């Protein structure tokens, strides 16, 4: 069990096993099923929710233009949330049994098995749990009419993030921005794990000083 690794866990989890097979988490088949998610489940589940949230804002008085601006604002807020979650939660330093176990289930397994396609996107049940405090924050920071569309934008940003992340690991972008992002993500996994926390953009890595000084020079897979 990873929990027993103690201080050695940090080094161990960042020594990736490059195979498409991942480990089994639970003996119970139902619990195990909840940890495995195909990428297309993410837009299938959450895009209708995004549309519903935007509709609520328009029903509460926002014009289509105002709703669209709120969505764009939510997407921008998501880019910061993406960075903060990845840096401060997904890469939290742990040494205790339960800390190591929690981190491995949350994000460590992804670093240990970066090609496991069924544990790359976030399971909808886990996303729903994380949505609760984020929705509360959006309600506190905006008006009742703006909050749903703003949150919908954040959720749309999340869907874009998860689908992009999957593509970077399993797609083969040959040029353009996709290739830049893939190289950036590979650098985070295989070279400098404590920098390069942006997935869809490196903007916040530049802002907060975590942009890696050196990066992989080519894509080998």
C-alpha positions as CSV (number, residue, x, y, z in Angstrom):
1,X,0.0,0.0,0.0
2,X,1.2,3.5,-0.9
3,X,0.3,4.7,2.6
4,X,3.2,2.8,4.1
5,X,5.8,4.5,1.9
6,X,6.0,7.6,4.2
7,X,8.5,10.2,3.1
8,X,9.5,7.9,0.2
9,X,6.1,8.3,-1.4
10,X,6.9,11.7,-3.1
11,X,9.9,10.2,-5.0
12,X,8.1,7.0,-5.8
13,X,4.9,8.5,-7.2
14,X,6.9,10.7,-9.6
15,X,8.7,7.7,-11.2
16,X,6.1,7.0,-13.9
17,X,5.2,3.5,-15.3
18,X,4.5,4.1,-19.0
19,X,1.9,1.4,-19.7
20,X,-1.8,1.7,-20.6
21,X,-2.8,-0.5,-17.7
22,X,-3.6,1.0,-14.3
23,X,-3.8,-0.6,-10.9
24,X,-7.0,-1.8,-9.2
25,X,-8.1,0.5,-6.3
26,X,-11.0,-1.5,-4.7
27,X,-12.0,-5.1,-4.2
28,X,-15.6,-4.1,-4.6
29,X,-16.5,-3.9,-8.3
30,X,-19.0,-1.0,-7.9
31,X,-16.5,1.1,-6.0
32,X,-13.8,0.3,-8.6
33,X,-16.2,1.2,-11.4
34,X,-16.6,4.7,-9.9
35,X,-12.9,5.3,-10.2
36,X,-12.8,4.6,-14.0
37,X,-14.3,7.1,-16.4
38,X,-14.2,7.4,-20.2
39,X,-13.4,10.9,-21.5
40,X,-16.7,11.3,-23.4
41,X,-18.6,10.9,-20.2
42,X,-17.4,14.4,-19.1
43,X,-19.1,16.5,-21.9
44,X,-22.1,14.1,-21.9
45,X,-22.8,14.8,-18.2
46,X,-21.8,18.4,-17.8
47,X,-22.5,20.2,-21.0
48,X,-26.3,19.9,-20.4
49,X,-25.8,21.3,-16.9
50,X,-23.9,24.3,-18.4
51,X,-26.8,25.0,-20.8
52,X,-29.3,24.7,-17.9
53,X,-27.3,27.1,-15.8
54,X,-27.2,29.7,-18.6
55,X,-30.9,29.3,-19.1
56,X,-31.5,30.0,-15.4
57,X,-29.6,33.3,-15.7
58,X,-31.6,34.4,-18.7
59,X,-34.8,33.5,-17.0
60,X,-33.7,35.7,-14.0
61,X,-33.2,38.7,-16.2
62,X,-29.8,38.6,-17.9
63,X,-29.7,39.5,-21.6
64,X,-28.0,37.0,-24.0
65,X,-25.0,39.3,-24.2
66,X,-24.8,39.6,-20.4
67,X,-25.1,35.8,-20.0
68,X,-22.4,35.3,-22.6
69,X,-20.1,37.7,-20.8
70,X,-20.8,35.9,-17.5
71,X,-19.8,32.6,-19.2
72,X,-16.6,34.0,-20.4
73,X,-15.9,35.4,-16.9
74,X,-16.5,31.9,-15.5
75,X,-14.1,30.3,-18.0
76,X,-11.4,32.8,-16.9
77,X,-12.0,32.1,-13.3
78,X,-11.7,28.4,-14.0
79,X,-8.2,28.9,-15.5
80,X,-7.2,30.2,-12.0
81,X,-9.0,27.4,-10.2
82,X,-7.4,24.8,-12.6
83,X,-3.9,26.2,-11.6
84,X,-4.7,26.4,-7.9
85,X,-6.2,22.9,-7.6
86,X,-3.4,21.4,-9.5
87,X,-0.7,23.1,-7.6
88,X,-2.0,23.2,-4.0
89,X,-4.3,20.2,-3.8
90,X,-3.2,17.7,-6.5
91,X,0.5,18.3,-5.6
92,X,0.1,18.6,-1.8
93,X,3.1,17.1,0.0
94,X,2.1,14.1,2.2
95,X,4.0,11.6,4.3
96,X,1.3,10.1,6.5
97,X,-0.5,6.8,5.7
98,X,-3.9,8.5,5.0
99,X,-2.3,11.5,3.4
100,X,-0.4,9.4,0.9
101,X,-3.4,7.2,0.2
102,X,-5.7,10.2,-0.4
103,X,-3.2,11.9,-2.7
104,X,-2.6,8.7,-4.7
105,X,-6.4,8.2,-5.2
106,X,-6.8,11.9,-6.1
107,X,-3.8,12.6,-8.4
108,X,-0.8,10.4,-7.5
109,X,-2.0,7.5,-9.6
110,X,-2.2,9.8,-12.7
111,X,1.5,10.6,-12.2
112,X,2.4,7.0,-11.6
113,X,0.4,5.7,-14.5
114,X,0.1,8.7,-16.9
115,X,-1.2,6.6,-19.8
116,X,-4.1,5.0,-17.9
117,X,-7.0,6.4,-20.0
118,X,-9.7,5.4,-17.6
119,X,-8.2,7.4,-14.7
120,X,-7.3,10.6,-16.5
121,X,-10.6,12.6,-16.4
122,X,-12.3,13.3,-13.1
123,X,-15.2,11.0,-12.2
124,X,-18.6,12.9,-12.3
125,X,-19.3,12.0,-8.7
126,X,-16.0,13.5,-7.5
127,X,-16.6,16.6,-9.6
128,X,-20.0,17.1,-8.1
129,X,-18.5,17.1,-4.6
130,X,-16.0,19.7,-5.6
131,X,-18.7,21.8,-7.3
132,X,-20.5,22.4,-4.0
133,X,-17.9,24.8,-2.5
134,X,-17.2,26.4,-5.9
135,X,-21.0,27.1,-6.4
136,X,-21.2,28.6,-2.9
137,X,-18.3,30.9,-3.8
138,X,-19.9,32.0,-7.1
139,X,-23.2,32.8,-5.2
140,X,-21.3,34.9,-2.7
141,X,-19.4,36.9,-5.3
142,X,-22.2,37.6,-7.8
143,X,-25.9,38.4,-8.1
144,X,-28.6,35.7,-8.2
145,X,-29.1,36.3,-11.9
146,X,-25.3,36.3,-12.8
147,X,-24.2,33.4,-10.5
148,X,-25.7,30.5,-12.6
149,X,-24.1,31.7,-15.9
150,X,-20.8,32.5,-14.2
151,X,-20.7,29.0,-12.6
152,X,-21.8,27.5,-16.0
153,X,-18.8,29.2,-17.6
154,X,-16.5,27.7,-14.9
155,X,-18.0,24.3,-15.5
156,X,-17.5,24.8,-19.3
157,X,-13.9,25.6,-18.5
158,X,-13.6,22.4,-16.5
159,X,-15.0,20.3,-19.4
160,X,-12.5,21.9,-21.8
161,X,-9.7,21.2,-19.3
162,X,-10.6,17.5,-18.8
163,X,-11.1,16.8,-22.5
164,X,-7.9,18.7,-23.4
165,X,-5.9,16.8,-20.7
166,X,-7.1,13.5,-22.1
167,X,-6.2,14.6,-25.7
168,X,-2.7,15.7,-24.5
169,X,-2.0,12.2,-23.1
170,X,-3.7,10.1,-25.8
171,X,-3.9,12.3,-28.9
172,X,-1.0,13.1,-31.3
173,X,-1.0,16.8,-32.0
174,X,1.7,17.4,-34.7
175,X,1.8,21.2,-34.7
176,X,0.3,24.4,-33.3
177,X,-1.0,25.1,-29.8
178,X,-1.9,21.4,-29.2
179,X,1.7,20.4,-29.6
180,X,2.9,23.2,-27.3
181,X,0.4,22.0,-24.6
182,X,1.4,18.4,-25.0
183,X,5.1,19.2,-24.7
184,X,4.3,21.3,-21.6
185,X,2.3,18.5,-20.0
186,X,5.0,15.9,-20.8
187,X,7.5,18.2,-19.2
188,X,5.4,18.3,-16.0
189,X,5.1,14.5,-15.9
190,X,8.6,13.4,-16.9
191,X,11.0,16.2,-16.1
192,X,9.9,19.0,-13.7
193,X,7.0,17.8,-11.6
194,X,7.0,20.8,-9.3
195,X,6.4,23.4,-12.0
196,X,4.1,23.8,-15.1
197,X,0.7,23.3,-13.3
198,X,-1.4,24.8,-16.1
199,X,-3.0,22.3,-18.5
200,X,-5.0,24.5,-20.9
201,X,-2.8,27.5,-20.5
202,X,0.6,28.4,-18.9
203,X,-0.6,32.0,-18.1
204,X,-0.8,31.5,-14.3
205,X,2.5,29.7,-14.2
206,X,4.0,32.9,-15.6
207,X,2.1,35.0,-13.1
208,X,3.1,32.9,-10.0
209,X,6.6,32.0,-11.1
210,X,6.1,28.3,-11.7
211,X,6.9,28.3,-15.4
212,X,9.6,25.7,-15.9
213,X,13.0,27.1,-16.9
214,X,13.7,24.0,-19.1
215,X,11.3,21.9,-21.1
216,X,11.4,18.7,-23.2
217,X,12.8,19.5,-26.6
218,X,10.7,17.0,-28.5
219,X,7.7,14.7,-28.2
220,X,8.8,11.0,-28.4
221,X,5.3,9.5,-28.3
